[in-house]
Amino acid sequence: MKRNKKLVSKERSLIAHFKPKSTTAEQYRTIRTNIDFSQVDQSLKKIMFTSSGPGEGKSTTAANVAAVMAQQGKKVLLIDADLRKPTMHYTFRLSNLEGLTTLLTKKTNFEDSVKKTEVHNLFVLTSGPIPPNPAELLSSAAMASMIKYMMNQYDAVIIDSPPLLAVTDAQVLSALCDGVVLVTRAGVTDKTAAVKAKELLEKVKARILGVVLNAKPITKSDGYYYYYYGNE
C-alpha cells in the first residue's frame, strides 16, 4: 500500500517528532542543549533561525528544534515570520487563513491565530495570508508588542525568518530576539554568502549563537543532518 505523499513529507520535515530515536533527532537535541548552555549570562527565550539564501533548511531546523524543546517540557511557540515564502502550515498541516499577518493587522485575536500541534506543548503561529508589505509589518510597533506579550505566555519563542541576503526582514527580526542561529546546507550554501550573512547580522548587533550545517550524510547511520554549533 502506498503511503500518502503529504504525510511522508511531513514525517521527514518533523523527524524529531515522528522518529525521536533517530540519529537526526538526536542532533536536534544537541542543538537544543547548546542553546541551553548559551544561557549562562543571558536568558535566551526568543530565538530566530535564518539562512543566507533559500533552500538551506532553516524552516525544517526551526520546526525540529522547537519540537525537541517542547519535548523537554517547555511551552513553545513557533512563529512563521517568513512572510514571503511561508512553510510552517505545510509542515504541520494547518490552515493558513489566519496567522501572524491577520494578528498584526488586528483582523484576528491571539487565541484564534495560534494553533495547537500534535507535538505536546508546541504551538504554531503560521504566517497568515502573504502581505504586500512584509518588512513594514515585521518592523511595526505591533510586532514588538506582540513578541513582548508572547513572552508572558510561553517558555520559548522560536522564529523562522526569511533568508538574510534577499530582504531586510531577518535583520529587522533579529533586533527582537535574544539570539540568532544561522542555518547552512552542505553543497548548497556558498561560503561568500555565509560570510555576508554573518556580517549583516553583526551590522545590526544581533547575537549569533552559532551555525548549523545540515544535509551532510552521516556514515553508517540513519541520519542526514550534521551540526556545528558555536560562536566562532
N, C-alpha and C positions, 0 to 999 in steps of 0.2 A: 504494500500500500504506500502510495506517495504521500509525503507529509506536505502540509500547507507551506508554500514558499515564504509567505509573510511571517509565519510562526518560526520557521527555521532561521530566517534573517533576524528576527527579534532575539532568539536564543543566542545567536552569535554576537549580537550587539551587547546583550546584557549577560555575559557569561558569568559574572560574579554571582548572579542570582540563580541561573539555570544549571551551572556547573561549578558550585562553590569549592569543590575539592580539586579542581584542575590547577595546573601549574600557572595558567594565565590569571586565574582568580587570586592565586597566592601573590602574584606580582602586584596586583592592585592593592592587596592588603599591605604589602611592603611600602607602597607609595603612601597609603594612609598612615602607616606607622611613622614614616619620615616626616609627614606633615605634623603629626602629634609631637614629635621630638623637636620640631621647629618652634614650639610654643614656650620655650624656656623664658624668654624675655618679653614676649608679647602674645596676647591671645589671638589665635587665628580662627575666626569664625566665618569670615566671608572670603572665600577663595575662588579666584577666577581661573578658568582654563582657556588657553588660546593657542594659536599657532601662527607661523609666518604666512602660510598660504592655505588654500583649500585642500581637502583630501588627505590630511595628515593625521586624522584620528582624534582630534580634540574632543569632539562630542561624545564619541564612544568612551574615551578615557574619563571624561567628566561624569558620565552616567554610571560607570562601574565604580569609580571612587566614591561617588555619592551612595551607591548601593552598599559597599563594604563599610562605610561609616554608619549607615543605618543598621547594618547587621551587628555593629558594635553596641547598639542600644541608644544611639543618638537619634533625636528627632531632626531629620534633614530635609531641607527644601532645595530642589534642583531647579534653577531658572534657565530657561532657554532665551538668552538675550541676543541670539543671532537673528536679528530681525530682517535679515536679507535672505538667508537660506536656513531656516529652522528645520530641525530634525527630531527633536525630543518626542513630539507627538507620534512620530512613526516608531521610534524605539519602544515606547510604552503603549502604543496602540490606543491613543487618547484623542478625543475631539480637540480641534484647534479653533473652534468658533469663538472661544473666549480665552483670554490669557493675559500676558504682560501688556500688550498694546491696549486692550479694552479696559484693563485695570488703570493704566496710566491716564487714559482719556476719560475715565470715570463713567464708562458705559456698563461696567460690571463692578461688583464689590469683591473684596478679598476672598470671602467664603465661596463665591461662585467661580472664581478664577483658578484657585488652587485645587489640584486633583490628587486623590489618593492613588497609589500604585499597588501592585501585588507584592511589592517588597515592603515588609513591615517597617514602619517608621519613616518611609521615604515618600515625600510628596513632590509633585511637579507643577511648576507654573510654566505652561507652554508659551510659545511666543504670542499666540493670538494672530489675527489677520496681519499680513505684511503691510506696514505703513509706508507712505511716500517720504517720510522724514525720520528715519531711524536714529540718526545722530542727535537730532533735536530732542527726541523723546528720551533717549538714554542720558542726556546731559541735563535734563529738566529737574526742577526742584521736586517734582512729583516722584521721580525715580529715587532721588536721595532720601526723600521722606518715606517711601515705601520700604527701602532697604533697612532704614532705621527701625521701622515698625516690625519688620520680619525678625530682627534680631531679638525681639522680646517674645517671639513665638516659637523659634527654632534654636536648636543647639548649634547647627551649622547651616550655612547657605553656600551652595556651590553654583557658580555662574558660568554658563557656556557662552563665550563671546565670539564675535566674528574674527576672522584672521586679521593679523596686525597690518600687513602690508597693503591690503586692499582699501581699507577705510579707516577712519579715526575712531570708530566705535569702541574698540578694545582699549585704547588709551584713555578714553573718557571713563569707561567702566572701571579700569584699574584704580582710579582715584577713590572709588567707593569700596575697595576691597582691602583686606589685611595682607593678602599675598597673591602672587600670580604663578601659575605653573605653565611653562611653555612646552607644547607637545610637538615632537618631530617624528618623521617617519623614514625608516631606512629605505634608501633607494629613491626617495621622493623629495625630501627636503634638501634644498640647496644650501651649502654651508654659508655662502654670502647672504642669503635670505635670512637664515637663522641669526646671524650676527646682526643684521639690520633690525630684525625684530627685537632682539635684546636691547639694542641701542634706543629704539623707540620707547620701550618700557622704562629704561633708565632716564630718558629725557623727561618723563613725567613723574620721576621719582617713585616708580612702582617698586614694591618689594618682591623681587624674583626669588621664589622658593627653590626652583630647580627646573630641570629639563627631563622630559620623558621621551625615550626613544622607543617607538613601537614598530611592529611588523618585522622584527628581526627574528628569524626562525631559531628556536632553541633545540639543539641536537638531542635526540633520544628523549623527547618529552611530548606531551600533548598540548603544549602551549605555543603561542605565536607572538608573545609580547615580551620584550626585554626592556628594562627600565634603567635609566641613570638618573640619580636624584642628588642634587647638591647645589651649592651656591657658586661653584667655580665656573 
